[in-house]
Structures are given as structure tokens and as C-alpha cells.
Amino acid sequence: MPQPTRPAALHEAGDAWLADCSPHPDLTRAAWEAQDLAPIASGPRWLVAESTLTDGMPAATRIRDEQRGPILADGIIGRAWWLVPTQAAEDLADVPHLTVHAAGWVLACPPMDTVVDGRFWLWRPDGSGYLTDPAVLAAAFGPGWYRCPAEAS
């Protein structure tokens, strides 16, 4: 019988994946070892969609767990950053309260299990590369809000 995945193993997988998204994984890991934020540029694996934390938290809770990708938050400046697929910019262009940054935009990231300078992962990368679908994210921020098919009446 397979063993359940330990939270520490999930953190390690998420850290490994995120570090590998950097052009300099060793520098990313060194920053994390020093308890610093690691600057990781968006693209080619993902883009960053930014919202306020007050808009992002309700939207995040409207999305089912299995459909929600990584979300980084900063409790000091009140911002949330969603990792989304690279083609998401066009799909999210008209979504109020959400800004998609172009490839190359740098996101300062802590490791999975640590708060650094007020930044922490609301939902951590799991190492699989799974990202929030832009249509689901747009619906969560939209006026009708996203509802699971079982919740629709």
C-alpha cells in the first residue's frame, strides 16, 4: 500500500519545482537557505496574475482545491500573486482587480514552508507544475463568481 505523501515531502517537491523555474536554481536555493526571498522571473513556465489580498482571498476560496494552483501572498503590502499558464494574459486581460504581468516580471518568492518579509504561500506549488486555469480564475473574480457544478442550482 503506498504511503501518504508527507507535508515535508510536498514542500521539498514544491521548492524543487520553483527553483527549477529559475534560470539559476542554485542561487534560488542559496537565497532560501539564507532565509531570503529568491527573485524568480515569470515565463517560460508561468506568468503572474496580481491582485490585492482582499480581492484575492475571496476569489481563492471560490475555487475548488483541485482547481487552484499556487498563490503567493504578502500580508505586509496586501498583495496576492497567482501562478498562471503562459497563455493566460489574453484570457485575463479584462478581469477587474487582476493584473497579469508579462514574461520576465520578477516575483520574489520564499520557500514553501517559511514566511519571509511577510511573504508566504497561501497555496503552495506541489512540484507537478499545476497552475490555475485562467477561465476558472476569471470566473472566481467575475461578478457571477465561480461555482462548482454540484453547487449550481
BELRA-V212298 format. One record per pair of residues at least 24 apart in sequence whose ideal C-beta (glycine too) atoms are under 6 Angstrom apart, sorted by the first residue. I is the first residue (numbers start at 1). GAP is how many residues later the second one is. Records with the same first field share a line. If there is no record, write none. Layout:
I = GAP + GAP
This chain:
10 = 116
11 = 101 + 102
13 = 114
14 = 98 + 110 + 111 + 112 + 113
15 = 96 + 97
17 = 108 + 110
18 = 107
21 = 24
32 = 79
37 = 71 + 73 + 79
38 = 71
39 = 67 + 69
40 = 67 + 69
41 = 63 + 65
42 = 61 + 63
43 = 60
46 = 37 + 85
47 = 37 + 39 + 41 + 53
48 = 33 + 53 + 57 + 59
49 = 33 + 35 + 43 + 49 + 51
50 = 31 + 49
51 = 29 + 46 + 47
52 = 26
53 = 25 + 27
55 = 42
56 = 24
59 = 81 + 82
62 = 78 + 83 + 84
63 = 73 + 77
64 = 84
67 = 69
68 = 55 + 64
69 = 61 + 62 + 63
70 = 53 + 55
71 = 51 + 52
72 = 49
73 = 47 + 49
74 = 44 + 45
75 = 43
76 = 42
81 = 26
82 = 50
83 = 48
84 = 47 + 48 + 50
85 = 46
88 = 46
91 = 43
92 = 42 + 46
95 = 43 + 46
97 = 44
98 = 43
